[in-house]
């Protein structure tokens, strides 16, 4: 495999011709700068006029108390509140969600050795949808007093447990069974969600649809804690286990010969993928295709070595969804487009292109 491989499939093993560390470092720097630019642009975008420089001064003023511009009258209270309380939390949540979904996609594709796999194929999003819709339609009493976000999280975890039980056979999780169980259960849960939506009052339909299509418009700093914690935990684990992940690309037998406990690693990766997806869906709703598009783009740039792939996938996912959120707020002002619509506009054609060119089968082989 060369650095600019056109193949969208997962390789059978990491190529010995890996990109130089310096090249990976350049991409880390470029993506980090791009994220900073998008963050400041997003923090400055809104009905209340603010420049990126003013947005940067507001953010620094809160991070570094005592800055003179916070009290000299150069910034208004309205600008301070708009940037710090409303725009920055949603941009940060979009970045965390994008990084989480992209990482989940990369881990799932390695786990099942299928280039078409992405987080929502496990039915996690559909499970979250059922929990959230129940909370909206029937009230919190129908979900044991849980809030909408908590009900969505419980629904996502419950769906993951069911997929695990259905995919497990003889103590082993077969990749093909995992995908098929996720697709079947996801369809069933989506049908339940649609039924609840059709039978509820008209005033609840908008809330249901906005959650199912994904949004970070109501983000608060408190909502950042759970998905950020999950991202740090899973990201650290993935980096520490990057060599084992590389071995899995060569097949179960080869990985076992190299000392990898494949069944245990596959279970852990399933749990990690579910945790990332559940914590993201619980606060952002359904945002598809991020976990499909971003890992493939990064893999084409730096190859399949997880030691380089994982950090860039997280940065790439953060940049992609932060930019998508900025577009969602800007292209149809004063209306706001749900994130899931824009990610699908990009992701669906990309998915079809991968399916057309990869020749992958659902069993994870070629």
VEXDREN-2710 file (C-alpha; in Angstrom, 1 decimal):
% VEXDREN-2710
k/r/px/py/pz
1/UNK/0.0/0.0/0.0
2/UNK/1.3/3.4/-0.8
3/UNK/0.6/6.6/1.2
4/UNK/-2.0/7.7/-1.4
5/UNK/-3.7/4.4/-1.9
6/UNK/-7.0/4.7/-3.8
7/UNK/-8.4/1.6/-2.2
8/UNK/-11.1/2.2/0.3
9/UNK/-11.1/-1.3/1.8
10/UNK/-9.3/-2.3/5.0
11/UNK/-6.0/-3.8/4.1
12/UNK/-5.2/-7.3/5.1
13/UNK/-2.2/-6.0/7.2
14/UNK/-0.5/-2.7/7.8
15/UNK/1.9/-1.9/5.0
16/UNK/5.6/-1.9/5.7
17/UNK/5.8/1.4/3.7
18/UNK/4.4/3.6/6.5
19/UNK/4.3/7.4/6.2
20/UNK/7.2/9.1/7.9
21/UNK/6.6/10.4/11.4
22/UNK/7.3/13.9/10.2
23/UNK/4.5/13.6/7.6
24/UNK/2.0/12.5/10.3
25/UNK/3.2/15.4/12.5
26/UNK/2.5/17.8/9.7
27/UNK/-1.1/16.5/9.3
28/UNK/-1.6/16.8/13.1
29/UNK/-0.5/20.4/13.0
30/UNK/-2.6/21.2/9.9
31/UNK/-5.8/19.7/11.4
32/UNK/-5.1/21.3/14.8
33/UNK/-4.8/24.8/13.1
34/UNK/-7.9/24.1/11.0
35/UNK/-9.9/23.2/14.2
36/UNK/-8.7/26.4/15.9
37/UNK/-9.8/28.4/12.8
38/UNK/-13.2/26.8/12.7
39/UNK/-13.7/27.2/16.4
40/UNK/-13.0/30.9/16.4
41/UNK/-15.1/31.4/13.2
42/UNK/-18.0/29.5/14.8
43/UNK/-17.7/31.4/18.0
44/UNK/-18.0/34.7/16.0
45/UNK/-20.9/33.5/13.9
46/UNK/-24.4/34.5/14.9
47/UNK/-27.1/37.2/14.9
48/UNK/-24.9/39.3/17.3
49/UNK/-22.0/40.6/15.3
50/UNK/-18.6/39.5/16.6
51/UNK/-15.3/39.1/14.9
52/UNK/-13.0/36.1/15.4
53/UNK/-10.5/38.3/17.2
54/UNK/-13.2/39.4/19.6
55/UNK/-14.3/35.8/20.1
56/UNK/-10.7/34.8/20.9
57/UNK/-10.4/37.6/23.4
58/UNK/-13.6/36.5/25.1
59/UNK/-12.4/32.9/25.4
60/UNK/-9.0/33.9/26.6
61/UNK/-10.5/36.3/29.1
62/UNK/-12.5/33.4/30.7
63/UNK/-9.5/31.0/30.6
64/UNK/-7.0/33.6/31.9
65/UNK/-8.8/35.8/34.5
66/UNK/-7.6/39.4/34.8
67/UNK/-7.2/40.2/31.1
68/UNK/-7.7/44.0/30.6
69/UNK/-10.1/43.8/27.7
70/UNK/-12.7/42.0/29.8
71/UNK/-13.3/45.2/31.9
72/UNK/-12.3/48.1/29.7
73/UNK/-15.5/48.2/27.8
74/UNK/-14.2/47.0/24.4
75/UNK/-16.4/43.9/24.7
76/UNK/-20.1/44.1/25.5
77/UNK/-21.9/41.8/28.0
78/UNK/-24.0/40.5/25.1
79/UNK/-20.9/39.5/23.1
80/UNK/-19.4/37.8/26.2
81/UNK/-22.5/35.8/26.8
82/UNK/-23.1/34.9/23.1
83/UNK/-19.6/33.6/22.7
84/UNK/-18.9/31.9/26.0
85/UNK/-22.4/30.6/27.0
86/UNK/-23.9/29.7/23.6
87/UNK/-21.5/29.4/20.7
88/UNK/-18.4/27.9/22.3
89/UNK/-20.2/25.0/24.1
90/UNK/-22.0/23.9/20.9
91/UNK/-18.7/24.1/18.9
92/UNK/-16.8/22.1/21.5
93/UNK/-19.6/19.5/21.6
94/UNK/-19.6/19.2/17.8
95/UNK/-15.8/18.6/17.9
96/UNK/-16.1/16.0/20.7
97/UNK/-19.0/14.2/18.9
98/UNK/-17.1/14.2/15.6
99/UNK/-14.0/12.8/17.2
100/UNK/-16.0/10.1/19.0
101/UNK/-17.9/9.0/16.0
102/UNK/-14.9/8.9/13.8
103/UNK/-12.9/6.9/16.3
104/UNK/-15.9/4.5/16.8
105/UNK/-16.0/4.0/13.1
106/UNK/-12.3/3.2/12.8
107/UNK/-12.5/0.7/15.6
108/UNK/-15.6/-1.0/14.3
109/UNK/-14.1/-1.3/10.8
110/UNK/-11.1/-3.0/12.4
111/UNK/-13.2/-5.1/14.6
112/UNK/-15.4/-6.6/11.8
113/UNK/-12.8/-6.2/9.0
114/UNK/-15.4/-4.5/6.8
115/UNK/-14.8/-1.1/5.2
116/UNK/-18.6/-0.4/5.1
117/UNK/-19.1/-0.6/8.8
118/UNK/-19.9/2.5/10.8
119/UNK/-21.1/3.1/14.4
120/UNK/-24.9/3.2/13.7
121/UNK/-24.9/-0.1/12.0
122/UNK/-24.9/-1.7/15.4
123/UNK/-28.4/-0.3/16.2
124/UNK/-27.0/2.0/18.9
125/UNK/-28.5/5.1/17.4
126/UNK/-31.9/3.3/16.9
127/UNK/-31.9/2.3/20.6
128/UNK/-31.1/5.8/21.6
129/UNK/-34.0/7.0/19.4
130/UNK/-36.5/4.8/21.1
131/UNK/-35.4/6.0/24.6
132/UNK/-35.5/9.6/23.6
133/UNK/-38.8/9.4/21.7
134/UNK/-40.4/7.7/24.7
135/UNK/-39.2/10.5/27.0
136/UNK/-40.6/13.1/24.5
137/UNK/-43.9/11.3/23.7
138/UNK/-44.9/9.8/27.1
139/UNK/-42.9/12.0/29.4
140/UNK/-40.1/11.1/31.9
141/UNK/-42.4/8.9/33.9
142/UNK/-42.5/6.4/31.0
143/UNK/-38.7/6.0/31.3
144/UNK/-38.4/5.8/35.1
145/UNK/-38.0/9.6/35.5
146/UNK/-35.0/9.9/33.3
147/UNK/-34.3/13.0/31.3
148/UNK/-34.3/12.9/27.5
149/UNK/-30.5/12.5/27.3
150/UNK/-30.4/9.9/30.0
151/UNK/-33.2/7.9/28.4
152/UNK/-31.4/8.1/25.0
153/UNK/-28.2/6.8/26.7
154/UNK/-30.0/3.9/28.4
155/UNK/-31.7/3.0/25.1
156/UNK/-28.4/3.0/23.3
157/UNK/-26.7/0.7/25.9
158/UNK/-29.7/-1.6/25.9
159/UNK/-29.5/-1.9/22.1
160/UNK/-25.8/-2.7/22.4
161/UNK/-26.5/-5.5/24.9
162/UNK/-29.1/-7.1/22.7
163/UNK/-26.8/-7.0/19.7
164/UNK/-24.1/-8.6/21.7
165/UNK/-26.4/-11.4/22.9
166/UNK/-27.7/-12.0/19.3
167/UNK/-24.2/-12.0/17.8
168/UNK/-22.6/-14.2/20.4
169/UNK/-22.4/-17.9/19.5
170/UNK/-20.3/-20.4/21.4
171/UNK/-18.7/-17.6/23.4
172/UNK/-17.4/-16.0/20.3
173/UNK/-18.6/-12.9/18.5
174/UNK/-18.6/-13.5/14.7
175/UNK/-18.1/-10.3/12.7
176/UNK/-20.8/-11.2/10.2
177/UNK/-23.3/-12.0/13.0
178/UNK/-22.5/-8.7/14.7
179/UNK/-23.3/-6.7/11.6
180/UNK/-26.5/-8.7/10.7
181/UNK/-27.8/-8.5/14.3
182/UNK/-27.1/-4.8/14.4
183/UNK/-28.9/-4.2/11.1
184/UNK/-31.9/-6.3/12.0
185/UNK/-32.3/-4.9/15.5
186/UNK/-31.8/-1.3/14.2
187/UNK/-34.6/-1.8/11.7
188/UNK/-36.9/-3.1/14.5
189/UNK/-36.1/-0.2/16.8
190/UNK/-36.5/2.3/14.0
191/UNK/-40.0/0.9/13.3
192/UNK/-40.9/1.4/17.0
193/UNK/-39.6/4.9/16.8
194/UNK/-41.6/5.7/13.7
195/UNK/-44.8/4.2/15.3
196/UNK/-44.3/6.4/18.4
197/UNK/-43.7/9.5/16.2
198/UNK/-46.8/8.9/14.1
199/UNK/-49.1/8.3/17.1
200/UNK/-47.9/11.3/19.1
201/UNK/-49.4/14.8/19.1
202/UNK/-48.2/17.2/16.4
203/UNK/-46.4/19.4/19.0
204/UNK/-44.0/16.6/19.8
205/UNK/-43.1/15.7/16.2
206/UNK/-40.7/18.6/15.7
207/UNK/-38.8/17.7/18.9
208/UNK/-38.6/14.0/17.8
209/UNK/-37.4/14.8/14.3
210/UNK/-34.8/17.3/15.5
211/UNK/-33.3/14.8/17.9
212/UNK/-33.3/11.9/15.4
213/UNK/-31.6/14.2/12.8
214/UNK/-29.0/15.4/15.2
215/UNK/-28.2/18.8/16.6
216/UNK/-25.8/20.5/19.1
217/UNK/-27.8/23.8/19.3
218/UNK/-28.7/23.3/22.9
219/UNK/-25.3/22.4/24.1
220/UNK/-24.1/23.3/27.6
221/UNK/-20.7/22.8/29.3
222/UNK/-22.2/20.1/31.5
223/UNK/-23.1/18.0/28.5
224/UNK/-19.5/17.9/27.4
225/UNK/-18.4/15.9/30.4
226/UNK/-19.7/12.4/29.5
227/UNK/-18.8/12.3/25.8
228/UNK/-15.4/13.9/26.5
229/UNK/-14.6/11.4/29.3
230/UNK/-15.6/8.5/27.0
231/UNK/-13.4/9.9/24.2
232/UNK/-10.4/10.2/26.4
233/UNK/-10.9/6.7/27.9
234/UNK/-11.4/4.9/24.6
235/UNK/-8.8/7.0/22.7
236/UNK/-6.1/6.2/25.3
237/UNK/-7.1/2.5/25.2
238/UNK/-6.9/2.4/21.4
239/UNK/-3.5/4.0/21.3
240/UNK/-2.2/1.6/23.9
241/UNK/-3.6/-1.4/21.9
242/UNK/-2.6/-0.1/18.5
243/UNK/-0.2/-2.9/17.8
244/UNK/-2.9/-5.5/18.6
245/UNK/-5.3/-3.6/16.3
246/UNK/-2.8/-3.7/13.5
247/UNK/-2.5/-7.5/14.0
248/UNK/-6.2/-7.9/13.7
249/UNK/-6.1/-6.5/10.2
250/UNK/-4.1/-9.5/9.1
251/UNK/-6.9/-11.9/10.3
252/UNK/-7.8/-13.7/13.4
253/UNK/-5.4/-16.6/13.0
254/UNK/-2.4/-14.3/12.4
255/UNK/-3.4/-12.1/15.3
256/UNK/-3.7/-15.1/17.6
257/UNK/-0.3/-16.3/16.4
258/UNK/1.1/-12.9/17.4
259/UNK/-0.3/-13.3/20.9
260/UNK/-3.5/-11.3/20.6
261/UNK/-6.6/-12.6/22.5
262/UNK/-8.9/-11.9/19.6
263/UNK/-12.3/-12.8/21.2
264/UNK/-11.5/-10.6/24.3
265/UNK/-10.2/-7.8/22.1
266/UNK/-13.3/-8.0/19.9
267/UNK/-15.6/-7.8/22.9
268/UNK/-13.7/-4.8/24.3
269/UNK/-13.8/-3.0/20.9
270/UNK/-17.6/-3.6/20.7
271/UNK/-18.0/-2.1/24.2
272/UNK/-15.7/0.8/23.3
273/UNK/-17.6/1.5/20.1
274/UNK/-20.9/1.4/21.9
275/UNK/-19.7/3.7/24.7
276/UNK/-18.5/6.3/22.2
277/UNK/-21.7/6.1/20.1
278/UNK/-24.1/6.0/23.1
279/UNK/-22.6/9.0/24.9
280/UNK/-22.6/11.0/21.6
281/UNK/-26.1/10.1/20.5
282/UNK/-27.5/10.8/24.0
283/UNK/-26.5/14.5/23.8
284/UNK/-26.4/15.1/20.0
285/UNK/-29.0/12.8/18.5
286/UNK/-28.5/10.8/15.4
287/UNK/-25.6/12.0/13.2
288/UNK/-24.7/9.4/10.7
289/UNK/-21.8/8.7/8.3
290/UNK/-19.1/10.5/10.3
291/UNK/-17.7/7.2/11.3
292/UNK/-17.7/6.0/7.7
293/UNK/-16.2/9.0/5.9
294/UNK/-13.5/10.2/8.2
295/UNK/-11.6/7.0/8.9
296/UNK/-11.4/6.2/5.1
297/UNK/-10.1/9.7/4.3
298/UNK/-7.5/9.5/7.0
299/UNK/-6.6/6.0/6.0
300/UNK/-5.9/7.1/2.4
301/UNK/-3.6/9.8/3.7
302/UNK/-1.5/8.0/6.3
303/UNK/-2.2/4.3/5.8
304/UNK/-3.6/1.7/8.2
305/UNK/-1.2/1.8/11.1
306/UNK/-3.3/2.6/14.1
307/UNK/-0.5/4.4/15.9
308/UNK/-0.9/7.1/13.3
309/UNK/-4.4/6.5/12.3
310/UNK/-6.1/7.0/15.7
311/UNK/-4.9/10.5/16.5
312/UNK/-5.6/11.8/13.0
313/UNK/-9.0/10.2/12.9
314/UNK/-10.0/12.0/16.1
315/UNK/-8.7/15.3/14.8
316/UNK/-10.3/14.8/11.4
317/UNK/-13.7/13.8/13.0
318/UNK/-13.6/16.9/15.2
319/UNK/-12.8/19.2/12.3
320/UNK/-15.4/17.6/10.0
321/UNK/-18.4/17.9/12.5
322/UNK/-17.3/21.4/13.7
323/UNK/-17.3/22.6/10.1
324/UNK/-20.6/20.9/9.4
325/UNK/-22.2/22.6/12.5
326/UNK/-20.9/26.0/11.2
327/UNK/-22.5/25.3/7.8
328/UNK/-25.7/24.1/9.5
329/UNK/-26.0/27.5/11.2
330/UNK/-25.0/29.6/8.2
331/UNK/-26.4/28.3/4.9
332/UNK/-30.1/28.8/5.7
333/UNK/-30.2/31.6/8.2
334/UNK/-32.2/32.2/10.4
335/UNK/-33.2/28.6/10.2
336/UNK/-30.8/25.8/11.3
337/UNK/-30.3/22.6/9.4
338/UNK/-30.0/19.4/11.5
339/UNK/-26.5/18.0/11.4
340/UNK/-27.6/14.6/10.2
341/UNK/-28.9/16.0/7.0
342/UNK/-25.6/17.6/6.0
343/UNK/-23.5/14.6/7.1
344/UNK/-25.7/12.4/5.0
345/UNK/-25.3/14.7/2.0
346/UNK/-21.6/14.0/2.1
347/UNK/-21.7/10.5/3.6
348/UNK/-24.2/8.7/1.4
349/UNK/-22.4/9.4/-1.9
350/UNK/-19.1/8.4/-0.2
351/UNK/-20.6/5.2/1.1
352/UNK/-21.8/4.3/-2.4
353/UNK/-18.4/5.1/-3.9
354/UNK/-16.7/2.8/-1.3
355/UNK/-19.2/0.0/-1.9
356/UNK/-18.7/0.4/-5.7
357/UNK/-14.9/0.3/-5.6
358/UNK/-14.1/-1.9/-2.6
359/UNK/-15.7/-5.1/-3.6
360/UNK/-16.2/-5.8/0.2
361/UNK/-18.7/-8.4/1.4
362/UNK/-20.5/-8.2/4.7
363/UNK/-18.5/-11.0/6.2
364/UNK/-15.4/-8.8/6.3
365/UNK/-13.5/-10.5/3.5
366/UNK/-12.9/-9.7/-0.1
END
